[in-house]
């Protein structure tokens, strides 16, 4: 993500974050039946398995959905991406934090 920010590919940052969220959710759920599905299709299951608070999960879904609406983040487009450098930096840092938090909470012995 840092390299994408360096080369000013902010839509690429969004795409990468969405991919990371999908991979994270699949790793947390650990069901072979979701391996070829999109995050949106099994997000309710992820909500049940995740230890993240609801507002963070809502944010993850919002980011995932915005990937398909943002020019050059998921689909070819002749429009300019609507994500700027500041948003890309925040998104990259939040993504890293959410991944760390999810795995730390998963490994807590309660």
C-alpha positions in Angstrom: 0.0 0.0 0.0 2.9 2.3 0.8 4.3 1.8 -2.7 0.9 2.6 -4.3 0.8 5.8 -2.2 4.3 6.7 -3.4 3.4 6.3 -7.0 0.1 8.1 -6.4 -2.1 5.1 -7.3 -4.8 5.9 -4.8 -7.4 3.7 -6.4 -4.9 0.9 -6.2 -4.7 1.5 -2.4 -8.5 1.1 -2.2 -8.4 -2.0 -4.3 -5.7 -3.5 -2.1 -7.5 -2.7 1.1 -10.7 -4.3 -0.1 -8.7 -7.4 -1.1 -7.0 -7.5 2.3 -10.4 -7.3 4.1 -11.8 -10.1 2.0 -8.8 -12.3 2.7 -8.9 -11.4 6.4 -12.6 -12.4 6.6 -11.9 -15.7 4.9 -9.1 -16.5 7.3 -11.2 -15.7 10.3 -14.2 -17.8 9.1 -12.1 -20.6 7.8 -14.8 -22.4 5.7 -13.8 -23.9 2.3 -17.3 -23.0 1.0 -16.5 -19.3 1.0 -13.1 -19.5 -0.7 -14.5 -18.5 -4.1 -17.0 -16.0 -2.9 -16.9 -12.2 -2.6 -16.8 -10.6 0.8 -20.2 -9.0 0.4 -21.7 -12.5 -0.2 -20.6 -13.8 3.2 -20.3 -10.6 5.2 -23.0 -11.5 7.7 -21.1 -14.7 8.5 -18.0 -12.6 9.0 -19.9 -10.3 11.4 -20.7 -13.3 13.5 -17.2 -14.7 13.5 -15.3 -11.4 13.9 -14.3 -9.9 17.2 -14.3 -6.3 15.7 -16.9 -3.8 16.9 -19.9 -3.2 14.7 -18.8 0.3 13.6 -15.5 -1.1 12.3 -17.2 -3.9 10.5 -19.6 -1.4 8.9 -16.6 0.6 7.8 -15.0 -2.5 6.3 -18.1 -3.2 4.3 -18.4 0.4 3.2 -14.8 0.3 1.9 -15.3 -3.0 0.2 -18.4 -1.7 -1.6 -16.7 1.6 -2.5 -14.1 -0.3 -4.5 -16.6 -1.3 -7.1 -17.9 2.3 -7.4 -14.6 4.1 -7.5 -13.1 4.5 -11.0 -9.9 2.4 -11.5 -10.2 0.6 -8.1 -11.9 -2.5 -9.5 -13.1 -1.9 -13.0 -11.7 -0.1 -16.0 -12.9 3.4 -16.3 -12.2 6.6 -18.3 -13.1 8.7 -15.2 -10.5 9.9 -12.7 -10.5 8.1 -9.3 -12.4 10.0 -6.6 -9.9 9.0 -3.8 -7.1 11.4 -2.9 -3.8 11.0 -1.2 -5.0 11.8 2.3 -7.9 9.3 2.0 -5.5 6.7 0.7 -3.1 7.2 3.6 -5.9 6.9 6.2 -7.4 3.9 4.5 -4.0 2.1 4.4 -3.3 2.8 8.0 -6.8 1.8 9.2 -6.6 -1.4 7.2 -3.3 -2.4 8.9 -4.7 -1.5 12.3 -7.9 -3.5 11.7 -6.0 -6.6 10.7 -3.7 -6.4 13.7 -6.7 -5.9 16.1 -8.7 -8.7 14.5 -5.9 -11.2 15.0 -5.0 -10.0 18.5 -8.6 -10.3 19.6 -8.9 -13.8 17.9 -5.9 -15.0 19.9 -7.1 -13.8 23.3 -7.6 -16.6 25.8 -10.9 -15.8 27.5 
